[in-house]
């Protein structure tokens, strides 16, 4: 996901992020898109934010504790 509070926003590669690799995406001014040099993912800011949203919905209950009682 994006990081930092000052200056330019850095995005993490959504494909690498799903694989739990922490890779920053690089910006290509000529093509107006971001790219990852590890997995060759290319996308606009809108595409990256959509992939982040998909990741959030998939793991929305990640921090929630589910208690199961087997002896009720």
trRosetta pair geometry for C-beta under 8 A, 3 or more apart (Angstrom, degrees):
i j d omega theta_ij theta_ji phi_ij phi_ji
1 11 7.5 -60 -175 -144 23 63
1 12 5.8 -3 5 21 25 117
1 17 7.4 107 -32 -136 58 152
1 52 5.9 96 -106 -135 84 129
2 9 4.8 -16 -154 -175 123 109
2 10 6.5 141 -148 73 63 47
2 11 5.6 -33 -87 -94 73 63
2 12 7.7 -136 -64 -1 29 80
3 9 7.6 140 52 -160 44 65
3 10 5.3 -25 49 64 94 102
3 12 7.6 75 -21 -40 106 96
4 7 6.4 -48 153 61 137 92
4 8 7.8 31 91 82 148 48
4 9 6.7 -171 67 -120 106 49
4 10 6.1 77 10 17 124 98
10 24 5.1 -37 -178 -140 120 113
10 25 7.4 158 -173 44 70 72
11 24 7.3 112 74 -156 43 63
11 25 4.7 -17 81 32 93 122
11 34 6.0 -11 59 -148 132 168
11 45 7.4 -171 -48 -124 153 75
11 48 5.3 18 -179 167 152 154
12 16 7.0 -122 168 78 88 103
12 17 4.8 91 128 -72 121 121
12 22 6.6 -65 -132 -150 122 57
12 23 6.5 107 -158 69 73 52
12 24 6.5 -63 -102 -100 52 42
12 25 6.9 121 -174 -17 8 92
13 16 4.0 56 83 23 116 110
13 17 6.1 179 86 -19 55 87
13 21 7.6 -15 65 90 114 101
13 23 4.6 -10 16 84 119 108
13 24 7.6 79 -22 131 84 7
13 25 5.2 133 -71 -70 73 92
13 36 3.8 50 -104 -91 138 139
13 38 6.9 -149 20 48 166 109
13 39 6.4 143 159 35 149 116
13 41 5.5 130 -159 50 108 134
14 17 5.3 -52 -137 36 31 118
14 18 6.5 37 160 -22 63 100
14 41 7.0 -153 50 164 78 163
14 43 7.8 -16 21 39 120 151
14 48 5.9 -178 -29 -144 118 67
14 51 3.5 37 -164 123 168 139
14 52 6.2 -116 -102 -58 114 62
14 55 6.7 -149 -152 -35 98 132
15 18 6.1 -51 -156 29 29 110
15 19 7.0 13 149 -3 60 108
15 36 6.9 -141 48 31 109 160
15 39 5.0 -133 98 101 131 157
15 41 4.6 173 9 -60 130 143
15 51 7.9 -48 -47 -174 59 152
16 19 5.7 -66 -154 47 37 106
16 21 4.0 -77 -177 75 96 108
16 22 7.5 -157 134 -42 115 6
16 23 4.2 7 102 26 167 120
16 36 6.2 -180 -15 -158 123 152
16 38 5.9 61 -85 78 136 134
16 39 5.6 -170 -59 -7 92 131
16 41 7.6 -132 -16 7 88 134
17 20 7.4 37 -174 -83 34 25
17 21 7.1 -94 -70 62 28 61
17 22 7.6 59 -101 -102 69 45
17 23 7.7 -121 -51 40 68 80
17 55 6.8 -20 113 -110 119 163
18 55 6.4 -133 -84 -106 89 115
21 38 6.9 -134 133 122 147 161
23 36 5.7 69 123 -149 132 112
23 37 7.9 -148 -175 49 126 71
23 38 5.0 -100 -120 12 158 138
23 39 7.6 150 60 1 163 99
25 34 4.1 40 148 173 132 120
25 35 6.5 148 -165 67 91 21
25 36 5.4 -61 -110 -75 78 74
25 41 7.8 -72 -112 86 112 105
25 48 7.2 -98 -3 -108 167 145
26 34 6.8 147 74 -157 36 70
26 35 5.7 -32 64 66 88 76
26 36 7.4 142 16 -98 82 28
26 37 6.4 40 2 -30 130 102
27 33 8.0 174 -149 97 55 28
27 34 5.7 -38 -96 -101 57 73
28 31 4.5 11 113 41 124 102
28 32 7.3 -63 93 -5 79 15
28 33 5.6 -5 54 63 107 69
28 34 7.3 171 12 -101 81 20
28 35 6.0 37 -21 0 118 114
29 32 7.1 17 -170 -75 32 53
32 44 7.2 11 128 -115 83 97
33 42 5.8 47 138 -180 134 89
33 43 6.3 -172 -166 105 107 14
33 44 5.3 -73 -115 -82 85 59
34 42 7.3 172 90 -150 49 49
34 43 6.1 -20 62 70 90 64
34 44 7.2 118 15 -132 85 17
34 45 6.9 94 -12 -72 119 60
34 48 6.2 12 51 -50 141 140
35 40 7.4 -20 -171 -155 101 39
35 41 6.8 170 -151 89 54 53
35 42 4.6 -9 -103 -103 91 78
35 43 7.9 138 -86 18 51 53
36 39 5.1 8 103 46 130 81
36 40 6.6 -64 77 -9 83 9
36 41 4.4 32 23 45 118 91
36 42 7.8 -133 19 -63 71 47
37 40 7.7 31 -143 -75 23 50
43 47 3.5 -117 -176 90 119 137
43 48 5.4 148 101 -51 122 77
43 51 7.5 76 101 -12 172 132
44 47 4.9 102 51 5 70 101
44 48 7.2 -133 98 -4 39 88
45 48 5.7 -54 -149 36 34 112
45 49 6.3 31 155 -16 67 107
46 49 6.0 -56 -146 38 29 108
46 50 6.4 32 153 -20 63 106
47 50 5.7 -56 -150 35 31 113
47 51 6.5 29 153 -17 65 104
48 51 5.8 -55 -151 36 32 109
48 52 6.5 36 149 -21 65 104
49 52 5.4 -48 -147 34 36 116
49 53 6.5 40 152 -21 64 102
50 53 5.7 -51 -150 33 33 112
50 54 6.6 36 150 -20 63 103
51 54 5.5 -50 -149 34 35 115
51 55 6.5 39 150 -21 64 103
52 55 5.5 -54 -152 35 33 114
52 56 6.4 35 150 -22 66 104
53 56 5.5 -50 -147 33 34 113
53 57 6.5 30 156 -15 65 103
54 57 6.1 -55 -148 37 30 106
54 58 6.4 32 153 -22 63 108
55 58 5.8 -58 -150 34 30 113
55 59 6.5 -13 166 18 66 109
56 59 6.7 -82 -144 57 24 80
56 60 6.2 58 156 -80 65 80
57 60 5.7 -8 -141 -40 33 115
59 62 4.3 20 173 -48 95 122
61 64 4.4 -58 -163 35 78 124
61 66 7.8 40 163 -44 126 112
69 72 4.8 72 114 -33 119 108
